[in-house]
Amino acid sequence: MTLDIGVLGYRFMGKAHANALARLPMFFPDAPDVNRHVLIGRNETALESAADQLGFSHTATEWADVLSDIDVLYNLGPNHVHVEPSIAALEAGVSVFCEKPLAPTLSAAKRMAEAARESNAIAGIAFNYRYLPAVQYARQRIMSGDLGEIHHVRARYLQDWLVDPDAPWSWRLSEEMAGSGSLGDLGAHSIDLARFLLGDAGQIDRVSGQLRTFVDERPVDTEGEQTRPVTVDDAYSAQVTFASGAMGTFEASRFATGHENDNTIEINGSAGSLRFSLERLNELELLEPGDRGFQTIMITDPDDPYIDHWWPPGHTIGWEHTFVHENYEFLKSVQNNTGYTPSFADGLAVQRVLDAIEESDERGEWIEIG
Ligand code: SOE
């Protein structure tokens, strides 16, 4: 069985997923066969050249025209484009792999999760950092009880691409198109990682958050003559409680000078601790009973998650491998018609936390998540 794939979006995420699709037959021979059938976008000229480069045989400027030609829609457009094409695809029985955050608003995320529940097709959200071998290994250790009862989650995702007030405006800075800024773009990853690592104990039930926009207008052209308003947050921080009794702190920023793409999470339990940093993605820091400090271990052994598909022990992998791993798992779920996680329900659970953090900022009080 060959799965015909349609990919909406051909820039950063389009490349990351197209690269993953191309790698699958080489490194994951039991992955379903895929046909990079159609690349979907608005600008015909840019689309043609992207289709050539990324190995797609057709292009389309209207997503609705190609739903009947494909088995899977990759929805990699700006956040506001996640909603209608995903819902229409699921209603047409086409599986959907959608980038994060699920939607710009909680109400749109609810509609998407409802469409996923009612469809026989598979709906997955692309939280790629779950698929780092070190993160998978960390979850295994937490799930097998090695850290004991979890008390603390400390997660931050720091970038600095907006610290220059002349950095240009983009859709990521528009509330209408993105929903929120650092919160949805980066915070969604941290919240998902916490949920993934803690499993059933990862349910966040109360939040207190603050959001900040440091520069509220940005140039749209290189001369800086025209500007557009920034209507999302540049940074957020939140403290949360988990239903399990654990407490958490979360932070993200696009103004964290010196941090380009710094995604870290630390978990402290009654019997041990661990911490992960994307800047050292082949490693995990662990503290186990009897240790006098954190020990750094390499997650590059053949029996570590996914590693046997790649290189001999000690040969490191990179950021792009997360996309290969998630594409493998998602497409296998489509082929076997089995449920995929993270699902749209997981995307909705994260969105409830994002929404509560925004509400907390607006109201200046703790918000319960029902
Ligand atoms: C931009 O902030 C971005 O590309 C995010 O959208 C991704 O989800 C993150 O992995 C890297 O940074």
Boltz pocket constraint, residues with backbone or C-beta under 6 A from the ligand:
constraints:
  - pocket:
      binder: B
      contacts: [[A, 100], [A, 159], [A, 185], [A, 186], [A, 261]]
      max_distance: 6.0
